[in-house]
């Protein structure tokens, strides 16, 4: 199976989200093919789910800390993107359902984190991603784990979200490399400040990062290599250089910025 690989480095939150959508739209036009994109965030950013209330976070606190705030095209809850590897995978739906695609992509991610030396596993429960969204009292994505998400000893390591765009599925998510994601609780608005301590404690109990697991720094470059290899091993994928159509989607977005 042949996929295209994009490594776009560290970009702003707004640009990262626009590129993911542009890639999905272009692949939908191509009627075939799949893309794996690996990227980071500069400056750090909180991304909130498509239907999440933006007022849960304080814009002044974010600006003072140098953290962007952006809305994702996908659902779910907020994530602080800071010291992590972010992936996006765009592939045709064809005969696969959304849950099947979610499981398929997470098998590639699982193999990748195992190559890092982390004995992670896929979480299995009776709850769907949407059910978990409404059950949790936290504003943060990593406070709960849905079916087929990747966890280590009961704590979430990679959080992901999905959206169908035409005949393709966009799925993107975050592999936590360090504990900086915990700072999301200090960015809550004054109306939600009472939840700050409980939110941070909830994240400590339900999320974990690669540095904490391995007891060493895990770089963006090392994790990128492992995630790519994980997809290759799990699904016998051969990665190719991106097509002109895909590169055009990137060029258009970066030029607009």
Backbone torsions as a table, in degrees:
resi	resn	phi	psi	omega
1	UNK	NA	133.9	-177.9
2	UNK	-107.2	130.8	175.7
3	UNK	-124.3	160.1	171.2
4	UNK	-98.2	141.5	-179.2
5	UNK	-115.3	129.8	176.5
6	UNK	-122.5	128.7	173.2
7	UNK	-123.2	102.9	-169.3
8	UNK	-102.1	6.5	175.4
9	UNK	71.2	-151.9	-173.4
10	UNK	-104.2	118.3	-177.5
11	UNK	-130.1	170.9	178.2
12	UNK	-67.6	160.4	179.9
13	UNK	-60.7	-45.4	-178.8
14	UNK	-61.4	-44.1	-179.0
15	UNK	-67.6	-40.3	177.7
16	UNK	-57.9	-44.6	-178.7
17	UNK	-70.0	-38.3	179.0
18	UNK	-65.2	-38.0	178.6
19	UNK	-66.1	-42.6	178.8
20	UNK	-58.2	-45.0	179.6
21	UNK	-66.8	-42.4	-180.0
22	UNK	-61.7	-40.0	178.2
23	UNK	-62.9	-43.7	179.1
24	UNK	-62.3	-41.7	-179.7
25	UNK	-66.3	-39.5	179.6
26	UNK	-68.9	-41.5	178.1
27	UNK	-66.0	-33.2	175.8
28	UNK	-63.6	-36.1	176.7
29	UNK	-70.1	-36.0	-177.8
30	UNK	-70.6	-21.8	-178.8
31	UNK	57.5	54.4	178.1
32	UNK	148.8	166.0	179.2
33	UNK	86.0	166.0	-179.3
34	UNK	-146.5	153.6	-176.6
35	UNK	-132.3	137.7	167.5
36	UNK	-114.5	122.9	178.2
37	UNK	-115.0	133.6	177.7
38	UNK	-118.5	131.0	-174.8
39	UNK	-157.7	170.6	176.5
40	UNK	-130.9	-172.4	-172.2
41	UNK	-128.7	129.9	175.6
42	UNK	-145.7	111.5	2.2
43	UNK	-75.7	175.0	172.8
44	UNK	-55.2	153.3	-176.7
45	UNK	-147.0	148.8	167.0
46	UNK	-95.8	124.7	171.8
47	UNK	-106.0	132.6	178.4
48	UNK	-108.9	155.7	-179.4
49	UNK	-66.0	160.1	-174.5
50	UNK	-54.2	-36.3	-177.0
51	UNK	-106.8	8.3	-177.0
52	UNK	-80.0	147.8	-179.4
53	UNK	-76.5	117.8	-177.0
54	UNK	-66.7	-21.7	-177.8
55	UNK	-72.8	-5.1	175.8
56	UNK	-64.5	-19.8	-177.9
57	UNK	-118.7	152.0	-174.7
58	UNK	-94.3	113.7	-177.0
59	UNK	-62.2	-36.6	-179.1
60	UNK	-68.4	-41.7	177.0
61	UNK	-61.5	-42.5	179.9
62	UNK	-62.9	-45.0	-179.4
63	UNK	-63.2	-41.7	179.5
64	UNK	-63.4	-35.7	-179.5
65	UNK	-85.7	-4.7	-178.9
66	UNK	73.4	33.8	-177.7
67	UNK	-115.2	128.7	177.8
68	UNK	-77.6	163.0	173.4
69	UNK	-131.1	122.9	-175.4
70	UNK	-139.4	149.9	177.1
71	UNK	-96.2	132.6	176.6
72	UNK	-79.9	156.9	172.5
73	UNK	-78.3	-7.8	-179.3
74	UNK	-107.1	170.4	-178.9
75	UNK	-84.1	-159.1	179.8
76	UNK	91.9	-168.3	-175.1
77	UNK	-111.7	179.9	-170.4
78	UNK	-71.0	148.4	175.4
79	UNK	-134.1	136.3	170.8
80	UNK	-94.2	111.4	-177.4
81	UNK	-88.4	97.8	-174.9
82	UNK	-156.8	115.7	-174.4
83	UNK	60.0	66.2	179.1
84	UNK	-151.4	165.7	166.9
85	UNK	-107.0	124.3	177.1
86	UNK	-104.2	139.2	176.7
87	UNK	-121.8	152.2	163.8
88	UNK	-134.2	137.9	178.4
89	UNK	-125.5	128.3	178.4
90	UNK	-122.2	124.7	-178.2
91	UNK	-147.2	154.8	179.4
92	UNK	-68.8	148.4	179.0
93	UNK	-72.0	-47.4	-178.7
94	UNK	49.1	-121.6	-176.7
95	UNK	-96.2	1.2	-176.6
96	UNK	-91.0	143.1	172.1
97	UNK	-84.0	168.4	-177.6
98	UNK	-62.9	-40.0	178.6
99	UNK	-66.3	-38.0	179.6
100	UNK	-65.7	-40.2	177.5
101	UNK	-65.2	-42.7	178.7
102	UNK	-57.0	-46.5	179.4
103	UNK	-65.3	-43.8	-178.8
104	UNK	-59.1	-49.7	-178.5
105	UNK	-66.4	-38.0	-179.0
106	UNK	-70.3	-22.7	173.3
107	UNK	-66.1	-38.0	175.5
108	UNK	-65.3	-42.2	177.2
109	UNK	-64.0	-40.4	-179.8
110	UNK	-61.0	-45.3	178.1
111	UNK	-61.7	-37.6	179.3
112	UNK	-63.3	-46.1	-178.9
113	UNK	-71.0	-27.4	174.4
114	UNK	-67.9	-33.3	174.7
115	UNK	-66.1	-26.3	174.0
116	UNK	-71.2	-15.4	-177.5
117	UNK	103.0	14.6	-178.5
118	UNK	-104.5	120.4	179.7
119	UNK	-84.6	72.1	-179.1
120	UNK	-86.2	176.0	179.0
121	UNK	-151.8	162.7	175.2
122	UNK	-84.1	132.2	178.7
123	UNK	-76.6	139.8	179.9
124	UNK	-130.8	119.9	178.0
125	UNK	-145.8	-178.2	178.5
126	UNK	-91.0	4.4	-175.6
127	UNK	-101.4	141.3	172.9
128	UNK	-87.5	169.6	178.5
129	UNK	-59.4	-42.7	-178.4
130	UNK	-67.0	-36.9	177.9
131	UNK	-64.9	-39.9	179.0
132	UNK	-64.3	-34.0	179.8
133	UNK	-59.7	-43.0	-176.0
134	UNK	-84.6	-20.0	-178.0
135	UNK	-80.4	-35.3	-174.9
136	UNK	-77.1	149.0	178.0
137	UNK	-96.2	0.5	-177.1
138	UNK	-94.6	153.1	176.2
139	UNK	-84.5	-5.9	-172.0
140	UNK	-101.0	140.6	-179.3
141	UNK	-61.8	-41.1	-172.9
142	UNK	-79.3	9.5	178.6
143	UNK	-85.3	-7.1	179.1
144	UNK	-149.9	160.1	-177.6
145	UNK	-126.4	129.3	178.9
146	UNK	-101.1	174.3	-179.2
147	UNK	-53.6	137.0	175.2
148	UNK	70.3	4.5	174.0
149	UNK	-78.4	159.3	-171.5
150	UNK	-94.6	127.9	-178.8
151	UNK	-133.5	163.8	175.9
152	UNK	-130.7	116.8	-179.4
153	UNK	49.7	45.5	173.9
154	UNK	84.7	3.5	-179.5
155	UNK	-120.9	138.9	-174.3
156	UNK	-70.4	133.2	178.4
157	UNK	-108.2	-36.0	177.9
158	UNK	-128.6	125.5	174.7
159	UNK	-107.8	137.8	-175.5
160	UNK	-136.1	158.7	176.2
161	UNK	-143.4	159.5	-169.1
162	UNK	-135.7	152.5	171.1
163	UNK	-153.4	136.5	175.4
164	UNK	-86.6	127.9	177.2
165	UNK	-127.6	102.6	-176.1
166	UNK	63.7	-121.0	-178.6
167	UNK	-101.4	14.1	178.0
168	UNK	-126.1	164.6	175.1
169	UNK	-116.7	130.3	170.5
170	UNK	-99.4	122.4	172.9
171	UNK	-127.5	129.0	175.5
172	UNK	-137.9	158.7	-176.4
173	UNK	-170.9	180.0	-170.2
174	UNK	-126.2	129.2	168.9
175	UNK	-98.1	112.9	-177.6
176	UNK	-71.8	121.5	178.8
177	UNK	-96.1	-26.2	179.4
178	UNK	-145.8	-179.5	-173.1
179	UNK	-86.3	8.9	-174.9
180	UNK	-62.3	-21.3	179.8
181	UNK	-60.0	-21.4	-179.2
182	UNK	-65.2	-22.9	-177.2
183	UNK	-68.4	-8.8	-179.8
184	UNK	-59.5	-31.4	-177.4
185	UNK	-65.4	-29.5	-178.7
186	UNK	-78.6	-4.5	-179.3
187	UNK	-100.6	5.7	178.9
188	UNK	-65.4	150.4	177.7
189	UNK	-69.7	164.6	-178.4
190	UNK	-58.9	-33.7	179.4
191	UNK	-65.5	-21.6	-177.9
192	UNK	-112.8	10.2	-173.0
193	UNK	-62.5	-28.4	179.8
194	UNK	-64.2	-19.7	-178.3
195	UNK	-89.0	-3.7	-171.4
196	UNK	-59.3	-52.2	-177.8
197	UNK	-64.7	-43.4	-178.5
198	UNK	-67.7	-35.0	178.7
199	UNK	-65.7	-45.3	179.4
200	UNK	-63.9	-41.6	178.3
201	UNK	-63.6	-39.7	179.1
202	UNK	-63.1	-41.0	178.0
203	UNK	-66.3	-39.8	177.5
204	UNK	-59.6	-35.6	-176.9
205	UNK	-83.3	-26.2	-170.5
206	UNK	-115.5	-6.4	178.7
207	UNK	-128.9	159.2	179.4
208	UNK	-152.7	156.0	-178.1
209	UNK	-122.1	164.4	-175.1
210	UNK	-63.4	-38.2	179.9
211	UNK	-62.8	-43.3	179.7
212	UNK	-64.2	-39.4	-179.1
213	UNK	-68.2	-48.3	-171.8
214	UNK	-90.5	-15.3	180.0
215	UNK	72.0	25.4	179.5
216	UNK	-154.4	164.2	175.4
217	UNK	-69.4	136.9	174.7
218	UNK	-117.9	118.3	-174.0
219	UNK	-83.7	161.4	174.8
220	UNK	-59.4	-42.2	-177.8
221	UNK	-65.3	-44.7	179.6
222	UNK	-62.7	-44.9	-178.6
223	UNK	-67.8	-34.2	177.2
224	UNK	-61.6	-45.5	179.6
225	UNK	-60.5	-42.6	-177.1
226	UNK	-70.6	-39.5	179.3
227	UNK	-66.4	-42.7	176.1
228	UNK	-58.0	-48.9	-179.4
229	UNK	-64.1	-32.2	178.5
230	UNK	-62.8	-43.3	177.2
231	UNK	-65.4	-39.6	179.0
232	UNK	-61.6	-43.6	-177.4
233	UNK	-74.9	-42.8	-174.7
234	UNK	-69.1	-33.6	-171.6
235	UNK	-128.6	12.9	178.9
236	UNK	54.1	45.7	-178.6
237	UNK	-89.3	139.1	170.1
238	UNK	-110.2	120.5	-178.4
239	UNK	-88.1	137.2	178.7
240	UNK	-119.0	166.5	173.4
241	UNK	-65.5	146.3	-178.8
242	UNK	-64.3	147.0	179.0
243	UNK	-71.6	166.3	177.9
244	UNK	-61.5	-35.7	-179.9
245	UNK	-63.7	-40.6	178.6
246	UNK	-70.1	-43.4	178.6
247	UNK	-62.9	-35.5	177.1
248	UNK	-61.7	-38.8	179.2
249	UNK	-61.6	-40.4	178.2
250	UNK	-67.8	-45.4	-177.5
251	UNK	-61.1	-43.4	-179.4
252	UNK	-61.2	-45.7	-178.1
253	UNK	-66.1	-43.7	-177.8
254	UNK	-70.5	-30.7	178.1
255	UNK	-69.3	-39.6	177.9
256	UNK	-60.9	-39.7	-179.9
257	UNK	-66.1	NA	NA
